[in-house]
Amino acid sequence: MAKNSKSKPGDGPHGASQLPSVLVTSYNLEARDEEGFVGDKARRAAIFEHLEEVRAVLRENGDDPLEVPSEDLKKKDLDALLIEGAPEEAALVHTAVERYADSLATVVRRFCRGKAWAQIERVVVGGGFRQSRVGELAIARAGIILRTQGQTTELQPIRNHPDEAGLIGNAHIAPTWMFEAFDSLVAVDIGGSNIRVGIVELRQDKAPDLSKARVYEFELWRHADETTDRDRAVERMGDMIRSQINAAERGGLRVAPFIGIGCPGIIQPDGTIDRGAQNLPGNWESSRFNLIENIRETVPTIGKHDTMVTMHNDAVIQGLSEMPFMQDVRHWGVLTIGTGLGNASYENRARPSKRT
């Protein structure tokens, strides 16, 4: 993980390991085994691969109950088959879920053998796959597999909707002084398929620990469905940011002069991306490209104040949305299941009270 260095005026501690209430002990780990990257076993596409493996065997005897090719199915289709399908169709999906759950449990065990995850007590699972019935079942089943194998690490779904968790987590990287005069901030979640820009309403009057923070409004752009490049993506992002700020101000919110960004990859202190952004449109890892500088040029001020921009890895940000609920453990982690498998681990800076 990148080390911290002194930031430029107006910039945040990009990719920082030391945050206001938590230490980021690792992120974007790339554990390998004889088959390649361990995380690939639990990416979103893996459940469809397991489904196709089972169907291929059934087709040999003409017993495949489905007609639609596996590559044309979506999460919602699997959910429908699970809930409304014929017994043979539901059983087929259950089999794929079971195989995927075993893969997810394998990934957790492998990460927990590493130094950064050795003391992990709880893992929250986010990403788009979590927001489906098959995803929820797979997470729950993986947790049972781990417990029956003697693994003490808990596994649970992320609380907030994954679309919102990747925005809300930015509240935990913002400087605390900013909360005194403002009640909301701008958040950006960059993913391999989508870019989300939204306004996070802090609601500290309801919960000073930010456990009641929520997304006031957000805009989603699915860049994977379009032919685009890096420059046009950044331009589109800037348009979305300005639109969200305007809408929030019209709604009476006091928007902080702060933009928090979650982005795939290893984030360097100067705001460049070392590696891990290969699923984004164009080359985001070029040493001549700095997303922070681009955003600050596009949105130089918010209200009457110069804009501060802070960026961290997208899995780190999504996991931080759970921080208020992780105060009964010391070491915890997050897995985000999407185009790839994001990961991060944390250590709470304040020693938690004993669990009851």
N, C-alpha and C positions, 0 to 999 in steps of 0.2 A: 504494500500500500504506500502511496506517495506520502512523503513527509511534509510537514507544514513549513512555510516560509513566510516572510513578511509580505503582506498584500499591499497592493497599490492603494492610494487613498480612494475611498468610495467602493472598493471591492471587498468581498467577504473572504473568509478563509476557505477557499475552494478545496473540496475533498478533505476537509480537516478531520483528524482523528479525535480531537478534543472539542466537544460541543458543550453548550451550557449545562446540560444535566446528564450527559452520558458520554462514554468513550466508545468510539467506533473501533473495535479491535480487529476487524477484517472486513473486506468486501470484494466482490468479483473474484472469488477463489476459483481456480481452474484445476480442480483435482482430476487426475487421470487414472485409468486402469488399463488393462490389456485391450479393451474395446474402444478406448478413446476418452473423451471428456465424460466424467461421471454424471455431470448435470444434464447431459443430453437424454439420459434415461427418464427424466421426469419433466421434460419440456412439454408444452401443450400438445404438440403433434404426436407424442409418444403413445397416448391412449388410442389414437386412430391406427397407429402402427400395430399395437397389440390386437385391436379389433380385426384388422385385416389378416393377421397371422392366424387367428382362430377361424375366420371365414374361409381362408384358403384351404384349410384342412377339411372343413365341412363341404366345400364345393366339390371335393374329390368324389364324394358320395351323393352329390345332389341335395345336400341337407342345409344349405345356406338359406336362412329364412328371409334375408334381405335382398332387394333388387338394386338399390342405389349403391354405386361404387363407394368404397370407404373414403376415398379422397374427396368426395362431394358432400360428405356429411359434416354437419356443424354441431357445436355443443348442444344447441337447442333441439337438434334432431335426436341426439342420444338421450336427452332428458325426456322427450316425448315418447321414445321407444321404451324407456325405463318405466314410465308412469302409465302410459296408455297402450303400449304395444301388446301383441299376443305373447303368451308365456315364453315361447321359443325366442322371440325377439328380445324381450326383457332379460331373459337368461343369458343371451349372447352379450348384451351390454354389461351385465353383471360380471361376466367372465373377463371382459376387457378391463373393467374397473378393478377387479381383483389383481390382475396382472400388473396394472399400472400402480396400484397401491403397494405392491411388493417392490416395484422399482423405486418408488418414492421413499419407502422405508430403507432400501439399500443406500440411496443417496444420503439420507440423514445419518445413517450409521457411518458411512465413509467420511462425511464432513466431521463427525464427532471424534473420529480417530486423529484428526489433525490438531495441532497445538492451539489454534485460535478458537476451535469449537469444543475443546476437551472438557470445559466446565459448563457448557450450555445446559440450562435447566428447562428451557421452554423454547419452542420454535413456532412462530406464527407463519401461516402460509397465505400469501396474497396472490396478486396477478389475476388476469381475466378468467383463468380456468376455475379459480375458487368460486366465482359467481355463477355456479351451475349446480344442479343436483348431483350429476356424476362427479363433479369436482369435490363437493362436500362429502359424498360417500367415500371417495378415494382417500381424502385426508383423514377421515375418521377411521377407515380401515387400516391405513398405514400406521396410525397411532396405536391401534390394537395390536398390530403385528410387532411393533417396537416393544410394547409392554410385555407381550408373551415371550419375547426373545431376551427379556431382562434389561432392556434399554430404559433408563429412567427418564429420558428426555420426553417432555410433553409435546404434543403436536396439536395445534388448534387453528381454525380459520381466522383470518384477520377480521376485526370487528366492523370497520367501515367498509362500504362498498369499494372494491379495488379501484374503480374510476376516481373515487374521492380520496382514498388513503394516500395515493401518490401526490396529491395536492396538499392535504392537511399536514403531512409530515414536515412540510417546509416551515411551519410555525415553530418547529423545534430547532431550526438552524438560524432563525432571525435573532439579532441582538436584543437582549432583554430591555434595553432602554427604549426601544421602539414601541413597546407595548404601553408606555405611559401616555402617549399622545394620540395613538391610532387604534382603531378597532378592527382592522382588516389588512390583508396583504395580498400581493399578486403571487400566484404559484403556477409553475409550468412543469408538466410531466411529459418527457419525451420518451417514446417507446419505439420498438421495432416496427410496429404497425400504425400507431396513432400518436398524435400530439394533442395534449389537453392543456388548455390555459383557463385558469379560473381565479376567483376571489375567495380567499379563506376568511371567514368571519370568526374572530378569535373568541368572543363571548366570555371574556374573563370575569365578567360580573356573575356568571353562572358557575364557573369553575376556573380558579386561578391556575390550575395545573394544565389547562388547555384540553382537558378531557371532553369538554363540550364544544370544542371548535368544530365548525362545519363548513361545507362548501356553500357559499351564497349563490353562486352561479358559475357555470363553466361552458366552454365551447370545445367541441371535439372535431379534429380533422384527421381522417384516415388516409394518411399519405401513401400507404401501401397499395391503395386502389387507384392511384394516379401515377402518371409519368412525370416525375419532378426531379429536381436536383437540390443540392445543399443550399445554394443561395436563395432559390425560390422558397424553400422550406423555412429559412430564417426570416425572409420577408413576410411570409404568411404568418409566422409566429408573432412578429412585431405587430401586424394588423390585429391579431387576436388579442394581444396584450392591451393595446390601446382601446379596443372595443370593450373589453372587460372593465377596465378602469373607468371609462365613461359611464357604463351602466351602473357600476357600484356607486359612483359619486352622485348620479341622478337618484339613486335609491337612498341617499343620505348617509352612506358609510364614509368614514374617515380613513382613506387608503394610505397605508404607510409608504414611504419612498423606498420600497424594497421589493425585489423580485427574487423569489427562490426557484431554482431550477433543479429538477432531477433528470439525469441523463445517463444512458448506458455507458459503461466503460470505466477505466481508471482515470480519475479526475486529478490533474496536476494543480499545485497551488496557484499557478498563474492563470488557471482557467482553460488550459488546453487539455485535450483528451488523448491519453497515451495509447490505449487499446481497448477493444470491447465494443466499439460503436459500428461494427461492420454491417449491421442490419438497417442502419439509417441511410437515407438517400444521399449519395455522394460521399466524398471523403471528409469525414469530421475529425479524423486523426492527424491531419496535416499540421505540421509545426507552424505553417503560415495562416492557420485558421484559429481564431479565438472567439468562441461564441459569446463570452462575456462582453468583449469589446463591441461586437456586433449589436447585442441587445442594448447596451448603454448608448450607442449611437442612435439606435432606433427610438428608444424611450429615455431621453437624457434627463427628464424630470418627471416627477409625479407630484401634483399639486405645485407648491412653490419650492420644492426641495430636490436636490440632485439625487438621482436614482442610485441606490446600492444594489448590486447583484451578487448573489451567492449561489454556487452550484455544487452539487454532490451527486454521487451515484444514485440512480433511480431506485434501486432496491433499498439502499440506505434510507432514502427519504420515505419510501412506503412503510418501511419498518418503524420509523420514528413516530408514525401516527399511533402506534401502540404503546409508546413510552409511558403515558400516564397509568396504563393498566399493567405495567410490568414492575411495579414497585415492591412486590412480594418475592421477587427473585433478584439475584445479582447479575447473572450472566444469561443472556437470551439472544435469539437470532431470528432471522426472517428468510424465507424462501419465496420468491415471486415466480409463479409459473405463467409463462407467456410464450413469445416467439423463442426465447431461450429461458434458462433458469437463472434468475438473479439470486444473490445471496449476500447477507451481511450478518455480522455478529456485534454485540454490544456488551458493555459492562456499565452498570449504573454507578454514577460517581458517588452518590450517597448510599451508605449501607442500608438495605431495607430492614423493616421490622420483621420479626419472626412470623411465619405463616401460622394461621390458626386452623 
